[in-house]
Amino acid sequence: MLESKGKPKKILIVGGGTAGWMAANLLATKWQDTEICLVESKDIGIIGVGEGSTPHLKLFFDAINVADSQWMPRCNATYKNGITFDGWSTVKGFESYFHPFAAQTDDVFTVPLFFKNIQARMQGYKVDAHPDKYFLESYLAANKLGPLPNDTFPFGLAYGYHFDSALLGQFLAEHAQSLGVKRVYGTVTKVSQNNHGELNAAILSDGTMMEADFFIDCSGFNSLLIQKTLKVGYRSFKECLFNDAAVVMPSVISQELPVETKATALSNGWAWQIPLRNRFGNGYVFSSDYIDANQAETELRQHLGLLHSDVEARHLKMQVGRVEKHWYKNCLAVGLAQGFIEPLEATAIALSFNTIAQFMQYFQQGQFSNQFEDAFNQDINSRFDGIKDYVVCHYKTNQRRDTAYWRDNAANNKISDTLNRIIQLWQHSPDFAGDMQRSKLMGSYQAKSWACMLAGYGVFPPTSSDPSIDYSMHQHEIDALNDFIRRCGLNFKSHNELLSN
Ligand SMILES: Cc1cc2nc3c(=O)[nH]c(=O)nc-3n(C[C@H](O)[C@H](O)[C@H](O)COP(=O)(O)OP(=O)(O)OC[C@H]3O[C@@H](n4cnc5c(N)ncnc54)[C@H](O)[C@@H]3O)c2cc1C
């Protein structure tokens, strides 16, 4: 259907979680002549988790003209330099590594030496290729320094955030309403369609009929419009991402606020620890095929030192996968309604932002027809699949063998051809970064990120101990880089100080 009906006069968003309110804010900011209405169900509520982001949340706030200082204090938010992965590898010296965000301007000074030493290490030379030695963000995280430098510092750093998801939802709801978005409480029980199968109206349990020209499905795992009404197919990722449940609980925050998320591998999954201004948010993401919910809760309590505490735990189920089409007819799905790749890299908000922002571009370029529906769906699918491959790689190349869960993940061959080729390149290419670029395999992550993970796990052949090789030059270069990083670090305030400004 290529015919354009012109810019929608009225858009109805179904769902008032983070995804729904993000969509409402972006639409209301950019399409001011369109009436935006959001309906949400008090009975169903929101999922209420999701407290870490990538730098895309900054892009989102920039797009709606909201500064850090406006929303962060309201949401108990802190800054995030990246993620420390603890216990995913048992290789000596590689039990933990830090993953910085992509595309920093100082990378030009640090990344070449990282790749040079990775290649040397791949040939068996005894050089230090642990990623923590090579990035300013690792230094900042280790020293609890925030990501915003002094004005005179020449490099820009991308950063993410940690935040209270309920408070973020409230902030976004208020902001959207200040932009003119109409908020309605009600539960949609029926959706009507016209003769072409397009959506006409959402009908609430009290009989209210909410008509619109275009609909945004932000109904969470319910996926009320895109899957239940329009019957768009769903592709599960379960065969390569085993986790399907989580248990969540808060704990007391340390005085000095960390600037990183911690992702610690446990017996049958992993636990996040996210620092907010008033508490740590914690959760254990696990596979119910390997451990039951009660055992997982006990293990999380043990991990947090809360075994004998009466702090309440919340249990959640989750589906991993994505819809085949995110935009179909006059409906766009955003957030959990369109899919979810478990939270290891905290990418859900990034995908929601990309989905809404890209949709607005494609729709507008096609004069508000469905001309670019296929191109858009391919674009979003490749973003989902690229992130999925990156997350799967954490499991596939894990270096633990202590439980069936980790052994089965390592032995799992149901991974994509792309991921297979990336792992092959890591093992055999004399120029991993260059070959990744040339083969266009990187997906949503840079070669640097792939290398951080694989080098961070210590996925290297054994080192040789050839006494005729002099390694002092390598060490000299690393020492010089570490000195450069330390001096860069002098331009950054402590995280606590940054937040108190
Ligand atoms: C364990 C876990 C950890 C996560 N961690 C992260 C993270 O660190 N970072 C990140 O970016 N993301 C994370 N996520 C994902 C994140 O929680 C979601 O992407 C985010 O909260 C957005 O959710 P949503 O708005 O799509 O759905 P929800 O919050 O579930 O909102 C759905 C909305 O739809 C409404 N609704 C549903 N059915 C109806 C109906 N019939 N009528 C009217 N309204 C209806 C509900 O009332 C609600 O308002 C995590 C998810 C899980 C499961």
The ligand as an SDF file (V2000), in Angstrom:
LIG
                    3D

 53 58  0  0  0  0  0  0  0  0999 V2000
   14.8520   -8.0730   33.6790 C   0  0  0  0  0  0  0  0  0  0  0  0
   14.8730   -6.9010   32.7560 C   0  0  0  0  0  0  0  0  0  0  0  0
   15.8970   -5.9640   32.8400 C   0  0  0  0  0  0  0  0  0  0  0  0
   15.9510   -4.8820   31.9590 C   0  0  0  0  0  0  0  0  0  0  0  0
   17.0020   -4.0120   32.0060 N   0  0  0  0  0  0  0  0  0  0  0  0
   17.0920   -3.0280   31.0840 C   0  0  0  0  0  0  0  0  0  0  0  0
   18.1740   -2.1130   31.0960 C   0  0  0  0  0  0  0  0  0  0  0  0
   19.0540   -2.1490   31.9350 O   0  0  0  0  0  0  0  0  0  0  0  0
   18.2040   -1.1580   30.1430 N   0  0  0  0  0  0  0  0  0  0  0  0
   17.2370   -1.0390   29.1890 C   0  0  0  0  0  0  0  0  0  0  0  0
   17.3300   -0.1570   28.3210 O   0  0  0  0  0  0  0  0  0  0  0  0
   16.1760   -1.8580   29.2060 N   0  0  0  0  0  0  0  0  0  0  0  0
   16.0890   -2.8490   30.1050 C   0  0  0  0  0  0  0  0  0  0  0  0
   15.0090   -3.6680   30.1020 N   0  0  0  0  0  0  0  0  0  0  0  0
   13.9200   -3.3970   29.1740 C   0  0  0  0  0  0  0  0  0  0  0  0
   13.0590   -2.2810   29.7350 C   0  0  0  0  0  0  0  0  0  0  0  0
   12.4720   -2.6850   30.9420 O   0  0  0  0  0  0  0  0  0  0  0  0
   11.9880   -1.9000   28.7540 C   0  0  0  0  0  0  0  0  0  0  0  0
   12.5240   -1.7450   27.4770 O   0  0  0  0  0  0  0  0  0  0  0  0
   11.3640   -0.5910   29.1590 C   0  0  0  0  0  0  0  0  0  0  0  0
   10.9300   -0.6290   30.4810 O   0  0  0  0  0  0  0  0  0  0  0  0
   10.2140   -0.2560   28.2680 C   0  0  0  0  0  0  0  0  0  0  0  0
    9.1550   -1.1220   28.5020 O   0  0  0  0  0  0  0  0  0  0  0  0
    7.8550   -0.9140   27.6710 P   0  0  0  0  0  0  0  0  0  0  0  0
    7.4310    0.4820   27.7840 O   0  0  0  0  0  0  0  0  0  0  0  0
    8.0370   -1.4740   26.3150 O   0  0  0  0  0  0  0  0  0  0  0  0
    6.8200   -1.8910   28.4130 O   0  0  0  0  0  0  0  0  0  0  0  0
    6.0980   -1.7460   29.8490 P   0  0  0  0  0  0  0  0  0  0  0  0
    6.8910   -1.0040   30.8360 O   0  0  0  0  0  0  0  0  0  0  0  0
    5.6960   -3.1440   30.2070 O   0  0  0  0  0  0  0  0  0  0  0  0
    4.8080   -0.8930   29.5290 O   0  0  0  0  0  0  0  0  0  0  0  0
    3.7090   -1.4440   28.8580 C   0  0  0  0  0  0  0  0  0  0  0  0
    2.5630   -0.4740   28.9440 C   0  0  0  0  0  0  0  0  0  0  0  0
    1.4890   -0.9820   28.1650 O   0  0  0  0  0  0  0  0  0  0  0  0
    0.3020   -0.8970   28.9320 C   0  0  0  0  0  0  0  0  0  0  0  0
   -0.6460   -1.8820   28.4370 N   0  0  0  0  0  0  0  0  0  0  0  0
   -0.4300   -3.1940   28.1790 C   0  0  0  0  0  0  0  0  0  0  0  0
   -1.5630   -3.7530   27.7380 N   0  0  0  0  0  0  0  0  0  0  0  0
   -2.5060   -2.7670   27.7150 C   0  0  0  0  0  0  0  0  0  0  0  0
   -3.8770   -2.7260   27.3740 C   0  0  0  0  0  0  0  0  0  0  0  0
   -4.5470   -3.8090   26.9890 N   0  0  0  0  0  0  0  0  0  0  0  0
   -4.5310   -1.5490   27.4930 N   0  0  0  0  0  0  0  0  0  0  0  0
   -3.8850   -0.4030   27.8870 C   0  0  0  0  0  0  0  0  0  0  0  0
   -2.5810   -0.4080   28.2250 N   0  0  0  0  0  0  0  0  0  0  0  0
   -1.9160   -1.5760   28.1450 C   0  0  0  0  0  0  0  0  0  0  0  0
    0.7480   -1.1260   30.3610 C   0  0  0  0  0  0  0  0  0  0  0  0
   -0.1940   -0.6790   31.2980 O   0  0  0  0  0  0  0  0  0  0  0  0
    2.0050   -0.2710   30.3570 C   0  0  0  0  0  0  0  0  0  0  0  0
    1.6750    1.0810   30.5630 O   0  0  0  0  0  0  0  0  0  0  0  0
   14.9270   -4.7300   30.9980 C   0  0  0  0  0  0  0  0  0  0  0  0
   13.8790   -5.6460   30.9310 C   0  0  0  0  0  0  0  0  0  0  0  0
   13.8490   -6.7350   31.7840 C   0  0  0  0  0  0  0  0  0  0  0  0
   12.7330   -7.7360   31.6660 C   0  0  0  0  0  0  0  0  0  0  0  0
  1  2  1  0
  2  3  1  0
  2 52  2  0
  3  4  2  0
  4  5  1  0
  4 50  1  0
  5  6  2  0
  6  7  1  0
  6 13  1  0
  7  8  2  0
  7  9  1  0
  9 10  1  0
 10 11  2  0
 10 12  1  0
 12 13  2  0
 13 14  1  0
 14 15  1  0
 14 50  1  0
 15 16  1  0
 16 17  1  0
 16 18  1  0
 18 19  1  0
 18 20  1  0
 20 21  1  0
 20 22  1  0
 22 23  1  0
 23 24  1  0
 24 25  2  0
 24 26  1  0
 24 27  1  0
 27 28  1  0
 28 29  2  0
 28 30  1  0
 28 31  1  0
 31 32  1  0
 32 33  1  0
 33 34  1  0
 33 48  1  0
 34 35  1  0
 35 36  1  0
 35 46  1  0
 36 37  1  0
 36 45  1  0
 37 38  2  0
 38 39  1  0
 39 40  1  0
 39 45  2  0
 40 41  1  0
 40 42  2  0
 42 43  1  0
 43 44  2  0
 44 45  1  0
 46 47  1  0
 46 48  1  0
 48 49  1  0
 50 51  2  0
 51 52  1  0
 52 53  1  0
M  END
$$$$
